[in-house]
Amino acid sequence: MDLVNLKTRVKIQADSARHTREAERHCLNNTRRVRGRVVGYSKKHQKGKEKPPIDEKQEKKTVKAVTWAREHPEDAIKFLDTEEAKFWGLHRFRTHILRKESRATLLAYGFLRGVPYVRMESDEKAAEEGKIQSSCYEYPDFERVQQLARRFFDGGNNAFNDAWGKWQTEAKRVLEKTFV
Protein backbone atom coordinates (compact mmCIF):
# COMPACT_ATOMS: atom_id res chain seq x y z
CA MET A 1 0.00 0.00 0.00
CA ASP A 2 1.16 3.47 -0.84
CA LEU A 3 0.53 5.09 2.52
CA VAL A 4 3.31 7.65 2.09
CA ASN A 5 1.41 9.50 -0.62
CA LEU A 6 -1.80 9.41 1.41
CA LYS A 7 -0.01 10.67 4.52
CA THR A 8 1.54 13.46 2.44
CA ARG A 9 -1.95 14.36 1.25
CA VAL A 10 -3.11 14.59 4.88
CA LYS A 11 -0.24 16.94 5.73
CA ILE A 12 -0.89 19.12 2.67
CA GLN A 13 -4.55 19.45 3.65
CA ALA A 14 -3.57 20.42 7.19
CA ASP A 15 -1.18 23.07 5.82
CA SER A 16 -3.89 24.33 3.50
CA ALA A 17 -6.31 24.70 6.42
CA ARG A 18 -3.66 26.55 8.41
CA HIS A 19 -2.89 28.96 5.56
CA THR A 20 -6.59 29.51 4.85
CA ARG A 21 -7.15 30.35 8.52
CA GLU A 22 -4.29 32.88 8.35
CA ALA A 23 -5.82 34.47 5.25
CA GLU A 24 -9.20 34.65 7.03
CA ARG A 25 -7.56 36.37 10.00
CA HIS A 26 -5.83 38.81 7.65
CA CYS A 27 -9.15 39.77 6.01
CA LEU A 28 -10.83 40.20 9.39
CA ASN A 29 -8.00 42.34 10.70
CA ASN A 30 -8.19 44.57 7.62
CA THR A 31 -11.89 45.18 8.17
CA ARG A 32 -11.38 45.80 11.88
CA ARG A 33 -8.67 48.37 11.21
CA VAL A 34 -10.83 50.28 8.73
CA ARG A 35 -13.64 50.29 11.28
CA GLY A 36 -11.30 51.77 13.86
CA ARG A 37 -10.61 48.80 16.11
CA VAL A 38 -7.04 48.26 17.17
CA VAL A 39 -5.94 44.78 16.15
CA GLY A 40 -3.49 42.78 18.20
CA TYR A 41 -5.26 42.15 21.50
CA SER A 42 -5.30 38.59 22.63
CA LYS A 43 -8.29 37.27 24.52
CA LYS A 44 -6.19 36.73 27.63
CA HIS A 45 -7.26 40.08 29.05
CA GLN A 46 -10.88 38.92 29.09
CA LYS A 47 -10.25 36.42 31.86
CA GLY A 48 -10.16 38.97 34.66
CA LYS A 49 -6.74 40.38 33.78
CA GLU A 50 -5.86 43.87 32.71
CA LYS A 51 -5.62 44.70 29.04
CA PRO A 52 -2.11 44.27 27.67
CA PRO A 53 -0.36 47.34 26.30
CA ILE A 54 -1.29 48.19 22.72
CA ASP A 55 1.31 47.32 20.15
CA GLU A 56 2.48 50.61 18.57
CA LYS A 57 2.83 49.06 15.15
CA GLN A 58 -0.77 47.82 15.20
CA GLU A 59 -2.01 51.17 16.49
CA LYS A 60 -0.24 53.02 13.64
CA LYS A 61 -1.82 50.67 11.10
CA THR A 62 -5.24 51.29 12.62
CA VAL A 63 -4.83 55.08 12.63
CA LYS A 64 -3.66 54.99 9.03
CA ALA A 65 -6.64 52.82 7.98
CA VAL A 66 -9.17 55.00 9.81
CA THR A 67 -7.69 58.17 8.29
CA TRP A 68 -7.89 56.64 4.83
CA ALA A 69 -11.48 55.50 5.44
CA ARG A 70 -12.53 59.01 6.52
CA GLU A 71 -10.90 60.58 3.48
CA HIS A 72 -12.32 58.02 1.03
CA PRO A 73 -15.64 56.74 2.42
CA GLU A 74 -16.91 55.16 -0.83
CA ASP A 75 -13.64 53.32 -1.36
CA ALA A 76 -13.70 52.19 2.26
CA ILE A 77 -17.18 50.70 1.83
CA LYS A 78 -16.08 48.83 -1.30
CA PHE A 79 -12.96 47.65 0.51
CA LEU A 80 -14.99 46.36 3.46
CA ASP A 81 -17.38 44.55 1.13
CA THR A 82 -14.57 42.83 -0.77
CA GLU A 83 -12.64 41.90 2.39
CA GLU A 84 -15.76 40.46 4.02
CA ALA A 85 -16.59 38.54 0.84
CA LYS A 86 -13.02 37.18 0.78
CA PHE A 87 -13.30 36.18 4.43
CA TRP A 88 -16.59 34.31 3.97
CA GLY A 89 -15.35 32.62 0.80
CA LEU A 90 -12.21 31.40 2.57
CA HIS A 91 -14.22 30.38 5.62
CA ARG A 92 -16.69 28.34 3.56
CA PHE A 93 -13.85 26.68 1.66
CA ARG A 94 -12.11 25.69 4.89
CA THR A 95 -15.17 24.56 6.84
CA HIS A 96 -17.21 22.90 4.09
CA ILE A 97 -14.90 21.69 1.34
CA LEU A 98 -11.49 21.22 2.94
CA ARG A 99 -12.81 19.78 6.20
CA LYS A 100 -14.89 17.11 4.43
CA GLU A 101 -12.02 16.18 2.12
CA SER A 102 -9.61 15.98 5.08
CA ARG A 103 -11.99 13.75 7.00
CA ALA A 104 -12.39 11.43 4.01
CA THR A 105 -8.62 11.29 3.54
CA LEU A 106 -8.01 10.50 7.21
CA LEU A 107 -10.69 7.80 7.20
CA ALA A 108 -9.15 6.22 4.10
CA TYR A 109 -5.71 6.39 5.71
CA GLY A 110 -7.05 4.70 8.84
CA PHE A 111 -8.86 2.05 6.82
CA LEU A 112 -5.69 1.19 4.91
CA ARG A 113 -3.77 0.91 8.17
CA GLY A 114 -6.43 -1.44 9.59
CA VAL A 115 -7.76 0.95 12.22
CA PRO A 116 -11.43 0.32 13.09
CA TYR A 117 -13.85 3.21 12.56
CA VAL A 118 -14.78 3.24 16.25
CA ARG A 119 -11.20 4.01 17.20
CA MET A 120 -10.92 6.83 14.67
CA GLU A 121 -14.08 8.80 15.38
CA SER A 122 -15.45 7.74 18.73
CA ASP A 123 -15.67 9.97 21.74
CA GLU A 124 -13.08 8.90 24.33
CA LYS A 125 -15.37 9.50 27.31
CA ALA A 126 -18.14 7.48 25.70
CA ALA A 127 -15.69 4.69 24.91
CA GLU A 128 -14.56 4.60 28.55
CA GLU A 129 -18.18 4.27 29.66
CA GLY A 130 -18.70 1.40 27.23
CA LYS A 131 -20.85 3.39 24.82
CA ILE A 132 -20.02 3.07 21.15
CA GLN A 133 -20.88 6.17 19.21
CA SER A 134 -19.31 8.62 16.80
CA SER A 135 -18.27 12.06 18.01
CA CYS A 136 -18.98 13.65 14.62
CA TYR A 137 -22.02 15.70 13.67
CA GLU A 138 -22.24 14.62 10.02
CA TYR A 139 -22.32 11.31 8.27
CA PRO A 140 -18.99 10.66 6.51
CA ASP A 141 -18.81 10.61 2.72
CA PHE A 142 -18.20 6.88 2.33
CA GLU A 143 -18.07 7.12 -1.47
CA ARG A 144 -15.14 9.54 -1.30
CA VAL A 145 -13.42 7.45 1.40
CA GLN A 146 -13.81 4.37 -0.79
CA GLN A 147 -12.41 6.19 -3.85
CA LEU A 148 -9.33 7.29 -1.93
CA ALA A 149 -8.82 3.91 -0.27
CA ARG A 150 -9.17 2.04 -3.57
CA ARG A 151 -6.71 4.41 -5.23
CA PHE A 152 -3.99 3.70 -2.66
CA PHE A 153 -4.78 -0.02 -2.04
CA ASP A 154 -2.20 -2.42 -3.47
CA GLY A 155 -4.09 -5.72 -3.13
CA GLY A 156 -6.55 -7.20 -5.59
CA ASN A 157 -10.06 -5.95 -6.20
CA ASN A 158 -11.68 -8.85 -4.28
CA ALA A 159 -9.44 -8.30 -1.27
CA PHE A 160 -10.33 -4.61 -1.24
CA ASN A 161 -14.06 -5.28 -1.57
CA ASP A 162 -13.99 -7.78 1.33
CA ALA A 163 -12.01 -5.50 3.62
CA TRP A 164 -14.06 -2.42 2.67
CA GLY A 165 -17.36 -4.25 3.21
CA LYS A 166 -16.37 -5.32 6.73
CA TRP A 167 -15.02 -1.88 7.65
CA GLN A 168 -18.02 0.02 6.27
CA THR A 169 -20.52 -2.32 7.95
CA GLU A 170 -18.82 -1.75 11.31
CA ALA A 171 -18.72 2.00 10.69
CA LYS A 172 -22.41 2.15 9.81
CA ARG A 173 -23.24 0.14 12.94
CA VAL A 174 -21.49 2.77 15.04
CA LEU A 175 -23.14 5.61 13.13
CA GLU A 176 -26.62 4.12 13.60
CA LYS A 177 -26.17 4.47 17.35
CA THR A 178 -25.06 8.09 16.91
CA PHE A 179 -27.64 9.35 14.41
CA VAL A 180 -30.81 7.85 15.90
ROTIPA-891652 format. One record per residue (C-alpha): chain; x, y, z. Coordinates in steps of 0.5 Angstrom, whole numbers, plus 2048, in hexadecimal, padded with zeros to 3 digits. Layout:
<sites>
{kette: A	u: X	v: Y	w: Z} .
...
</sites>
This chain:
<sites>
{kette: A	u: 800	v: 800	w: 800} .
{kette: A	u: 802	v: 807	w: 7FE} .
{kette: A	u: 801	v: 80A	w: 805} .
{kette: A	u: 807	v: 80F	w: 804} .
{kette: A	u: 803	v: 813	w: 7FF} .
{kette: A	u: 7FC	v: 813	w: 803} .
{kette: A	u: 800	v: 815	w: 809} .
{kette: A	u: 803	v: 81B	w: 805} .
{kette: A	u: 7FC	v: 81D	w: 803} .
{kette: A	u: 7FA	v: 81D	w: 80A} .
{kette: A	u: 800	v: 822	w: 80B} .
{kette: A	u: 7FE	v: 826	w: 805} .
{kette: A	u: 7F7	v: 827	w: 807} .
{kette: A	u: 7F9	v: 829	w: 80E} .
{kette: A	u: 7FE	v: 82E	w: 80C} .
{kette: A	u: 7F8	v: 831	w: 807} .
{kette: A	u: 7F3	v: 831	w: 80D} .
{kette: A	u: 7F9	v: 835	w: 811} .
{kette: A	u: 7FA	v: 83A	w: 80B} .
{kette: A	u: 7F3	v: 83B	w: 80A} .
{kette: A	u: 7F2	v: 83D	w: 811} .
{kette: A	u: 7F7	v: 842	w: 811} .
{kette: A	u: 7F4	v: 845	w: 80B} .
{kette: A	u: 7EE	v: 845	w: 80E} .
{kette: A	u: 7F1	v: 849	w: 814} .
{kette: A	u: 7F4	v: 84E	w: 80F} .
{kette: A	u: 7EE	v: 850	w: 80C} .
{kette: A	u: 7EA	v: 850	w: 813} .
{kette: A	u: 7F0	v: 855	w: 815} .
{kette: A	u: 7F0	v: 859	w: 80F} .
{kette: A	u: 7E8	v: 85A	w: 810} .
{kette: A	u: 7E9	v: 85C	w: 818} .
{kette: A	u: 7EF	v: 861	w: 816} .
{kette: A	u: 7EA	v: 865	w: 811} .
{kette: A	u: 7E5	v: 865	w: 817} .
{kette: A	u: 7E9	v: 868	w: 81C} .
{kette: A	u: 7EB	v: 862	w: 820} .
{kette: A	u: 7F2	v: 861	w: 822} .
{kette: A	u: 7F4	v: 85A	w: 820} .
{kette: A	u: 7F9	v: 856	w: 824} .
{kette: A	u: 7F5	v: 854	w: 82B} .
{kette: A	u: 7F5	v: 84D	w: 82D} .
{kette: A	u: 7EF	v: 84B	w: 831} .
{kette: A	u: 7F4	v: 849	w: 837} .
{kette: A	u: 7F1	v: 850	w: 83A} .
{kette: A	u: 7EA	v: 84E	w: 83A} .
{kette: A	u: 7EC	v: 849	w: 840} .
{kette: A	u: 7EC	v: 84E	w: 845} .
{kette: A	u: 7F3	v: 851	w: 844} .
{kette: A	u: 7F4	v: 858	w: 841} .
{kette: A	u: 7F5	v: 859	w: 83A} .
{kette: A	u: 7FC	v: 859	w: 837} .
{kette: A	u: 7FF	v: 85F	w: 835} .
{kette: A	u: 7FD	v: 860	w: 82D} .
{kette: A	u: 803	v: 85F	w: 828} .
{kette: A	u: 805	v: 865	w: 825} .
{kette: A	u: 806	v: 862	w: 81E} .
{kette: A	u: 7FE	v: 860	w: 81E} .
{kette: A	u: 7FC	v: 866	w: 821} .
{kette: A	u: 800	v: 86A	w: 81B} .
{kette: A	u: 7FC	v: 865	w: 816} .
{kette: A	u: 7F6	v: 867	w: 819} .
{kette: A	u: 7F6	v: 86E	w: 819} .
{kette: A	u: 7F9	v: 86E	w: 812} .
{kette: A	u: 7F3	v: 86A	w: 810} .
{kette: A	u: 7EE	v: 86E	w: 814} .
{kette: A	u: 7F1	v: 874	w: 811} .
{kette: A	u: 7F0	v: 871	w: 80A} .
{kette: A	u: 7E9	v: 86F	w: 80B} .
{kette: A	u: 7E7	v: 876	w: 80D} .
{kette: A	u: 7EA	v: 879	w: 807} .
{kette: A	u: 7E7	v: 874	w: 802} .
{kette: A	u: 7E1	v: 871	w: 805} .
{kette: A	u: 7DE	v: 86E	w: 7FE} .
{kette: A	u: 7E5	v: 86B	w: 7FD} .
{kette: A	u: 7E5	v: 868	w: 805} .
{kette: A	u: 7DE	v: 865	w: 804} .
{kette: A	u: 7E0	v: 862	w: 7FD} .
{kette: A	u: 7E6	v: 85F	w: 801} .
{kette: A	u: 7E2	v: 85D	w: 807} .
{kette: A	u: 7DD	v: 859	w: 802} .
{kette: A	u: 7E3	v: 856	w: 7FE} .
{kette: A	u: 7E7	v: 854	w: 805} .
{kette: A	u: 7E0	v: 851	w: 808} .
{kette: A	u: 7DF	v: 84D	w: 802} .
{kette: A	u: 7E6	v: 84A	w: 802} .
{kette: A	u: 7E5	v: 848	w: 809} .
{kette: A	u: 7DF	v: 845	w: 808} .
{kette: A	u: 7E1	v: 841	w: 802} .
{kette: A	u: 7E8	v: 83F	w: 805} .
{kette: A	u: 7E4	v: 83D	w: 80B} .
{kette: A	u: 7DF	v: 839	w: 807} .
{kette: A	u: 7E4	v: 835	w: 803} .
{kette: A	u: 7E8	v: 833	w: 80A} .
{kette: A	u: 7E2	v: 831	w: 80E} .
{kette: A	u: 7DE	v: 82E	w: 808} .
{kette: A	u: 7E2	v: 82B	w: 803} .
{kette: A	u: 7E9	v: 82A	w: 806} .
{kette: A	u: 7E6	v: 828	w: 80C} .
{kette: A	u: 7E2	v: 822	w: 809} .
{kette: A	u: 7E8	v: 820	w: 804} .
{kette: A	u: 7ED	v: 820	w: 80A} .
{kette: A	u: 7E8	v: 81C	w: 80E} .
{kette: A	u: 7E7	v: 817	w: 808} .
{kette: A	u: 7EF	v: 817	w: 807} .
{kette: A	u: 7F0	v: 815	w: 80E} .
{kette: A	u: 7EB	v: 810	w: 80E} .
{kette: A	u: 7EE	v: 80C	w: 808} .
{kette: A	u: 7F5	v: 80D	w: 80B} .
{kette: A	u: 7F2	v: 809	w: 812} .
{kette: A	u: 7EE	v: 804	w: 80E} .
{kette: A	u: 7F5	v: 802	w: 80A} .
{kette: A	u: 7F8	v: 802	w: 810} .
{kette: A	u: 7F3	v: 7FD	w: 813} .
{kette: A	u: 7F0	v: 802	w: 818} .
{kette: A	u: 7E9	v: 801	w: 81A} .
{kette: A	u: 7E4	v: 806	w: 819} .
{kette: A	u: 7E2	v: 806	w: 821} .
{kette: A	u: 7EA	v: 808	w: 822} .
{kette: A	u: 7EA	v: 80E	w: 81D} .
{kette: A	u: 7E4	v: 812	w: 81F} .
{kette: A	u: 7E1	v: 80F	w: 825} .
{kette: A	u: 7E1	v: 814	w: 82B} .
{kette: A	u: 7E6	v: 812	w: 831} .
{kette: A	u: 7E1	v: 813	w: 837} .
{kette: A	u: 7DC	v: 80F	w: 833} .
{kette: A	u: 7E1	v: 809	w: 832} .
{kette: A	u: 7E3	v: 809	w: 839} .
{kette: A	u: 7DC	v: 809	w: 83B} .
{kette: A	u: 7DB	v: 803	w: 836} .
{kette: A	u: 7D6	v: 807	w: 832} .
{kette: A	u: 7D8	v: 806	w: 82A} .
{kette: A	u: 7D6	v: 80C	w: 826} .
{kette: A	u: 7D9	v: 811	w: 822} .
{kette: A	u: 7DB	v: 818	w: 824} .
{kette: A	u: 7DA	v: 81B	w: 81D} .
{kette: A	u: 7D4	v: 81F	w: 81B} .
{kette: A	u: 7D4	v: 81D	w: 814} .
{kette: A	u: 7D3	v: 817	w: 811} .
{kette: A	u: 7DA	v: 815	w: 80D} .
{kette: A	u: 7DA	v: 815	w: 805} .
{kette: A	u: 7DC	v: 80E	w: 805} .
{kette: A	u: 7DC	v: 80E	w: 7FD} .
{kette: A	u: 7E2	v: 813	w: 7FD} .
{kette: A	u: 7E5	v: 80F	w: 803} .
{kette: A	u: 7E4	v: 809	w: 7FE} .
{kette: A	u: 7E7	v: 80C	w: 7F8} .
{kette: A	u: 7ED	v: 80F	w: 7FC} .
{kette: A	u: 7EE	v: 808	w: 7FF} .
{kette: A	u: 7EE	v: 804	w: 7F9} .
{kette: A	u: 7F3	v: 809	w: 7F6} .
{kette: A	u: 7F8	v: 807	w: 7FB} .
{kette: A	u: 7F6	v: 800	w: 7FC} .
{kette: A	u: 7FC	v: 7FB	w: 7F9} .
{kette: A	u: 7F8	v: 7F5	w: 7FA} .
{kette: A	u: 7F3	v: 7F2	w: 7F5} .
{kette: A	u: 7EC	v: 7F4	w: 7F4} .
{kette: A	u: 7E9	v: 7EE	w: 7F7} .
{kette: A	u: 7ED	v: 7EF	w: 7FD} .
{kette: A	u: 7EB	v: 7F7	w: 7FE} .
{kette: A	u: 7E4	v: 7F5	w: 7FD} .
{kette: A	u: 7E4	v: 7F0	w: 803} .
{kette: A	u: 7E8	v: 7F5	w: 807} .
{kette: A	u: 7E4	v: 7FB	w: 805} .
{kette: A	u: 7DD	v: 7F7	w: 806} .
{kette: A	u: 7DF	v: 7F5	w: 80D} .
{kette: A	u: 7E2	v: 7FC	w: 80F} .
{kette: A	u: 7DC	v: 800	w: 80D} .
{kette: A	u: 7D7	v: 7FB	w: 810} .
{kette: A	u: 7DA	v: 7FD	w: 817} .
{kette: A	u: 7DB	v: 804	w: 815} .
{kette: A	u: 7D3	v: 804	w: 814} .
{kette: A	u: 7D2	v: 800	w: 81A} .
{kette: A	u: 7D5	v: 806	w: 81E} .
{kette: A	u: 7D2	v: 80B	w: 81A} .
{kette: A	u: 7CB	v: 808	w: 81B} .
{kette: A	u: 7CC	v: 809	w: 823} .
{kette: A	u: 7CE	v: 810	w: 822} .
{kette: A	u: 7C9	v: 813	w: 81D} .
{kette: A	u: 7C2	v: 810	w: 820} .
</sites>
